[in-house]
Amino acid sequence: MSDRLQEMAVFVRAAECGSFSKAARELGLSQPSVSRIISELEARLDVKLLLRTTRRITVTDAGALFLTRAREVLADIEDAEDAARGIDSLRGTIRIAMPIMYGMRQIIPHLRKFLAMHPLLHVELSVVDERQNLVAEGADLAIRLGELDDSAFGARKLETLQRLLVASPSYLAARGTPKTPADLASHDCIFGPGHSGRASWVFTRNGAETSVDVRGRIHTDSGPGVFACALAGLGISMATSVMAAPEIKSGALVPLLKGYKASPLSVHAVFPGGPRPSSKIRALVDYLAEELR
């Protein structure tokens, strides 16, 4: 039975990352060992699970069915072990992917208390604004801002962030302060992650919606890049009240158009492998939902 469980674990990771060599590195095996284990599994089942090419491997229809059930079996085993040890004995590693600014200001500060509650757990952080392929990268959990596009994954809403416009005092002194959304058309706007290709910002006031075309000379793919550009006086940026709070409090950034509301930003915890995460992932998501509430 232990050999079958190893076969499942090796198959799941190879199928998820699309590479025998990557699966081998993550599992502490040699590439030939991974290839041999998969071949023996296919021979025992008498069915092709993975198609190999020189560039990557892909899952067959039969492999996709086996992948779903294998994930469930491995998750059930982990849950059974956690139940036997008790919730205070959760162990292993949780790999978390999160956007930079939100991760630094909303997630990382809460990890100390969580890890103190579960001393046998370890955390690996991938702090980047680019949305990663959770399955291929081996992430157990991702923090996602905005609309979700991982419909096959499980998800839980953590909080809703209010967005607002900010600019530096130096920019406003040089270019003036916009009084209405229409005034933004004559200002330089800074485009950050998720704004690529957009040409308009939408606001509501007293139930009425206003859309204004905006322009800008700067686009950056990171939250810190947006803040650095805004602080440098390069334009007006869209931020959230949570992430811009320290700069607003210090006066380094000034909130604009207070009578208008930009569309809010939802925050979700997303996890691969179906709607039921493992015990350790459930524990972390429950904790974050409570802390951020």
N, C-alpha and C positions, 0 to 999 in steps of 0.2 A: 504493500500500500504506500509506503514511504517513497518508493521509486515512482509510483504513479503521481503522487503529489509533486515530486520534483519535476516530472514531465510537464505537468500542468503549469507550474510556476515558470519554467523555462519557456514553454510555448507562449504563455500570456505575454511575457515581457518581450519576446522576439516579435510577436505579432503586433504589439503596441508600438514599438519603436521602429519596426520595419528594417531591422538590421541584426544579424547574428553577432557581429563584432561588438556593437553597442550593448546588446543584451549580455554578452559574455563579460564585458567590463563591469557592468552594474551588478551582476550576480557573482562575480569573483571566479568565473570559469574561463577556460580557453575557448576560442572560437570553434575548433574542431569538436570539443565536448558538446557545445550547444547544438551544432549541426548533427552530431551523432544522436543526441537525446531526441531531437525532433524527428529524425529519420526512424528511430526505434518506435516512437509514438505512432507515427503514420503507418508503420508496418504492422503494429499490433492492432490498430483500428482498421487497417486495410482501406484507408482513404487518404487522399491528398489534402493536407490542411494549409500548406503554404506553397506559393509559387516563387521560385528563386530566379532572379536575374542577376546580371553583373552589377547592377546599381542598387537594388533594394529587393525586399521580399514583400509580397502582398498576400492577403488572406483569401482563400477560396470560399465559396458559399458554405461548404461543410465546415471549413475552419472558422467562419464567422459564428456559426451555431455553437461549435465547441468552445469558442472564446467566451461567449456569453455565459454558458453554463460553468466553465472553468473558473471564471471570475467569481461567480456566486459561491462555488464550492470553497475556494480559497478564502473568501470573505467570511463564510460561515465558520470555517476552522479558526480564523483569527478571532472572531466574536466568541467562540466557545472557549478559547484559551483565555481571553480577557475576562470572560464571566467567571471562569474558575479562579483566576488570580484576584478578581475584584477590580472595581473601577480605579482604586488607588494604585493599581499596579500596571496601568497602561504602559507599554514600552514600545521601542522601535523608533523609526524616523518618520517625520511628517515633512514632505517637500511642498513648500508653498510658493506660488508665483503671485506677485502683486505689483501694481503700478507704483512708481517711485514716490511721488509726493504723498499719496494717500497711505501707502505702506509705511513711510517714515513717520507720519503724523497720527495715524489712526490705528494701525495694526501692531507695529513693532513695540510701541510703548506698553501694550497690554500683554505682551508675551512673557514678561518676567513673572507676573503673578500666575499665569497658566503653567509655566514650567516648574514653578515652586510647588504647585498642586500635584504635578506628575513628574517626579524626579527621574524616572526611568525613560522619559521621552526625550528625543532630540529633534531639532528643527533645522531644515536646510532651506534657505531663502533664495529665491530668484527675483530680484527687484529690478524690473524693467517695465517700460511703458508699452512695448510691443506685445500684442496678444500672442501668447505662445500656444503651440499645440500641446495640450496637457498630456495626452496619451503618449505622443512621441517623446516628449521631454521627461516623462516619468513623474510628473507632478501629481501629488495627491489632492491638492486643493489650490484653487485660484481665486483671487479677489478681483471681481470684474466690475467696472464702472459703466453705466449706461445700458443700452439694450443688449440682451443676450443673443448669441448666435449659436450656442452649443446646445441645441434642442435635445440631443440624445443624452446629455449629461444631467445629473441631478443638480439642483440649485436651491438655495435658501436666501431670502432677502435679509440683509443685515441692517440697512438704514437707508434713508433718503436724504440727499444733500441739496441744500438750496444753492443755486448758482447766482453769481452777481458779476458786474463789471468792475474792474479796478485799473488804476493808473497811478504813476508816480507824481508827486507834487511838481517835479521839474517838467514833466511832459505837459501837465495841465497849465503850468505857468507859461509855457511856450505856445501851446495850441488852443488853450481855452478849455472850459469844462462843458461837456454836452449836457443839455437840459432835457432833451427828449430822444427817443431812439432814432428819429430821423436825422438828428445831428451827427450820428455816428458815420454817416455817409461821407463826411468831410474829414474824418480822422483816420489815422493809421491804426489798424487792429492787428493783434498778434494771434496767429493760429497755432494751436497746440495739438496734442494727440487727439485723434477722433475728429478733427476739424478739416482734415485734408479734403480739398475739393468743394468745401461749402462756401457759399457766397452770401448767406443771409443769416441773421440772428433773429430769434422770435421772442417777443415779450408780451406779457399780459398786464392789464391794468383795469380794475373794476369790471372784470369779466370780458373785456375787449382785447383781442389779439392784434399785435402789430408786428409785421415782419419788415426788416430793413436790410437792404443790400450793403455789405461792408467790404472794405478792401484792406489790404495790408501788404507790406513788403517783406514780412518775416513769417516763416512757418518753421516750427520745431517739433521734433518727434518725442519730446520729453516734457514732463511737468516742470522739473527744475529749470529747463530751458525757457519755458514760458515766464516763470517768475523772474529769472535773471534778466530777460528782455524788458519786462514791465518795470523792474526796479531800475534798469538803466535808462528809463525814459524813452524807450523805443516805440511805445504805443499803448493802446488799451487792450486788456486781455480779459477773457472769461475765466472765472475761478469759482471756487465754492467757498462758502462762509467758513467752513471748518479749516480748509487748507490755507486760506489767506488770512486767518485770524491773527497770527502773530505779527504779520506785516501791517495789517490794518491797525492793530493796537499800538504799534510803535510809530505809526504815521508814515512808514516807508511807502505804503500804498493807500490810496484813497478810494472808498467805494463810490460808485457812480449810479445815477438813475435810481435812487432809492425808492421812488414811487412805482417802479416797474419791476416785474418779476420775470426772470428767465426761467425756462423749463427746468424742473428739478432733475437731479441725477440719482438714479437708483444704484445701490451697491449690493451685489450678490456674492455669496460664497458658492463656487461651482466645483463640482467634483466628478471625475470620470468614473466609468464602471457602473452606471445605472443610478436610480434614485436613492439607493440605500448605501451610504458610505460605511466604512469600517468604524469600529467603536472609538478609536482614537480620533478619527476625523469628526465623528459626531460630537465627541466631547469638546473639540476645539471650536467647531461651528456653534454649538450651544453656548459656549463661553463667550465667544465674540458677539453673538446676537444679544446676549444679556448685557455685556459691557457697553456696547454701542447704542443700545436702546435708550 
